[in-house]
Amino acid sequence: MNQSQNNKAQFEEIIQRYHHDFSDFDEFASEEEKLIVMRYITQEANRAQRRLVGLE
């Protein structure tokens, strides 16, 4: 499993834990969980932007 798949798996696990509810996530998630989720979202946003401008 490469790093990207590992990050996605961690992201999905955390999001499932809070039932896809951002309010619960924001209130109850640990700082480490928040960091993992926000890092994954940022990486995916950057990937989408690179794809749009033809860099990927």
C-alpha positions as CSV (number, residue, x, y, z in Angstrom):
1,M,0.0,0.0,0.0
2,N,1.5,3.3,-1.0
3,Q,1.5,6.5,1.0
4,S,-1.5,8.0,-0.9
5,Q,-3.7,4.9,-0.3
6,N,-2.6,4.9,3.3
7,N,-3.6,8.5,3.7
8,K,-7.0,7.8,2.1
9,A,-7.6,4.8,4.3
10,Q,-6.8,6.9,7.5
11,F,-9.0,9.7,6.2
12,E,-12.0,7.4,5.5
13,E,-11.6,5.7,8.9
14,I,-11.7,9.0,10.7
15,I,-14.6,10.4,8.7
16,Q,-16.6,7.2,9.3
17,R,-15.9,7.5,13.0
18,Y,-17.7,10.8,13.1
19,H,-20.5,9.7,10.7
20,H,-19.5,12.2,8.1
21,D,-20.7,15.0,10.4
22,F,-18.4,18.0,10.4
23,S,-19.8,19.4,13.6
24,D,-19.1,16.1,15.5
25,F,-15.7,15.9,13.9
26,D,-14.8,19.5,14.8
27,E,-16.0,19.1,18.4
28,F,-14.7,15.6,19.3
29,A,-11.7,14.8,17.0
30,S,-8.2,14.9,18.4
31,E,-5.7,17.4,17.0
32,E,-3.9,14.5,15.3
33,E,-7.2,13.4,13.6
34,K,-7.9,16.9,12.4
35,L,-4.4,17.2,11.0
36,I,-4.7,14.0,9.1
37,V,-8.1,15.0,7.6
38,M,-7.1,18.5,6.7
39,R,-3.8,17.3,5.2
40,Y,-5.7,14.8,3.0
41,I,-8.2,17.4,1.9
42,T,-5.4,19.8,1.0
43,Q,-3.5,17.2,-1.0
44,E,-6.6,16.3,-2.9
45,A,-7.4,20.0,-3.6
46,N,-3.8,20.5,-4.9
47,R,-4.1,17.4,-7.1
48,A,-7.3,18.7,-8.6
49,Q,-5.8,22.1,-9.3
50,R,-2.7,20.5,-11.0
51,R,-5.0,18.4,-13.1
52,L,-7.0,21.5,-14.2
53,V,-3.9,23.3,-15.4
54,G,-2.5,20.3,-17.1
55,L,0.4,19.6,-14.7
56,E,-0.8,16.1,-14.0
